[in-house]
Amino acid sequence: MNKDRELNLLVDLESGRIWVPKMGTHLTPSEIRLLAVLNRREGRPTPLEFLINELNRDPAGSGGGNPRYHIFNLRRKLEHTREQPVIITRPGIGYYLVPGRVHFIGGADK
């Protein structure tokens, strides 16, 4: 297995489980929603306003909040080295997933 392949992540959008080499963790419903949105637009920036609207679609009390906070937590859970980022910020433009860095299984956006 090559080094790049070893750094890839697997995300189950249905269960919210993440498989990282030698680790495992869970995502919150809001993190799952944001990751699903970023996945649909992989490689293309997603504006902050769009992410805010996606989070606000959640039923009352089940999520929402500030996308920046959730992106921070996703980075903490998904990025184990700064040399291999998973989510990139384009200041004034939005956020995007680095193509090929995360592999998804399970359902689409909920």
Buried (B, 14 or more C-beta within 10 A) or exposed (E): EEEEEEBBBBBBBEEBBBBBEEEEEEBBBBBBBBBBBBBEBBEEBBBBEBBBEBBEEBEEEEBBEEBEEBBEBBBEBBBBEEEBBBBBBEEEEBBBBBEEBBEBEEEEBE
